[in-house]
Every structure is written in structure tokens, then in C-alpha cells.
Amino acid sequence: MSKKLFKKLSWDRAGMLLSGLCTIHCLVFPALLALMPLWSVGFVLHEWAHPILFILIVPIIVLAIKKSGGDQTVSVLLLAGLCLLALAWLMHYWVGHTAEMITTLAGSTTLIIGHWKNYKQHSAQSC
């Protein structure tokens, strides 16, 4: 595999990994938080998880879109996923955990699909 192709594929892999982490955070963290004896520490960690994951996801999405070769489907999926995650982050403060969780799962799934399509497209081009 060429070095250039590996770089393209690695952004998509990183994007899928971070989107998966968002999903895991969304599903597991509330249960762990309920079990933690130091709830106040867990609350602070939970509050910082959203901006940190979002800050990590944005440049990966931008680079994946640049490396998508102009594929509009990939670009739309990645931008829609990013918008859903931003909406989920904002909803956390206004409508509660359930709506946030559903929106986060939708955004993460959309991002994973977009990165997977981009990954498959680049893999097919290398053959």
C-alpha cells in the first residue's frame, strides 16, 4: 500500500474510532456515573468529554472531506454527522439526556457511515 493511500485511509479510521468513542461515551458513561462514588468528579469529566471529542472530530472531518476526492455523498454524510453531534451537545443543556443520546447516536452513526464509504472508496481505488 502506498504511503499516500495509507494517509487517506488513516483519517477515515481515526474518524470511525472517534465516532465510536462518542457512541460508547453516550451509552456507557451514564451507567458508570451512577456507579461512581465520586459523582462530582464524574460530572466534570462528562462535561469536558463533549468539547474534547468535538475538537478532535472537526479536523478529522475536514481532512476526510478534502481527501474524499469530491464525493458529495461522503461530504454530506460527514457534515450531517458533525451537525448532529453539535446539536446533541447543545441539546444536553436544554432537553435532557435522552434526546442528547438519540441525537449523538444518530450523529456518530452518520459519521461512521461517511468515513466507511470514504475508506471503501479509497480502498477500491488502490486495487
Steps between C-alpha positions, in 0.01 A plus 500: 500500500636838408578757768252748348218247508584406861467866603157521336383181664640594841283816522192291436609241756560776757159646420329165546687447828403841641139458387496164672639661815213749492256213482669313785513816710133562436390148591741404779584820684157553661510149645854547627407837643220341702746248643776749582534595864664830397210630293625859490827392334305293249280796419803717421647226280167466320482875437851509351447191283269683261726791406810281486341242270349774284834681469667173397228409252484829306850493343464132414175571319653794313797289390279205405284730285810644332625147431160372382575585139192720470252224588188695596344206687799472732512876556127522578516202739799641686356852527158368603662284768697798629185714513315227689781475755502878545123494543530219757757698695268802511194286577676362806439828677144558378304177459678238704690179468260289290478745210875559522569128488276437199650792309857399592438145382354629174797734448759236587335245273486752215869582547598133508305436178663802331850397604431138402382605151809717462722216622341252259527747211874547561553127547331429167712763325818334623412166338 
